[in-house]
Amino acid sequence: MVGFLKRLFGGGQAAPSVAGASLDYKGYTITPTPLSEGGQFRLCGMITKEIDGEIKEHKFIRADVCQSKEQAIDLAEMKGKQVIDQLGDRLFQS
């Protein structure tokens, strides 16, 4: 019963961990951070860039889940590139 309640309220979800090497892309840094969930890995990552001497960051978590950590890392890199190409520095606007 306790295990069910933990999963229901998010207690069974592992914290993001840096699983892939950071990738530099067009002046941005993409760092995949897949979440382990029930034997699968949720696509998650962070995009950072230094703007006017300040490090800006944008974290993203997608609904997509993958069978392997490596697949989640590859997809996080692809998604990070796509977001950068579409939004550029607007990514960091509130």
ABEGO torsion letter per residue (X at the ends): XAAAAAAAAGAABBBBBBABBBBBBGGBBBBBBBBBBGGBBBBBBBBBBBBGGBBBBBBBBBABBBABAAAAAAAAAAAAAAAAAAAEAAAABX
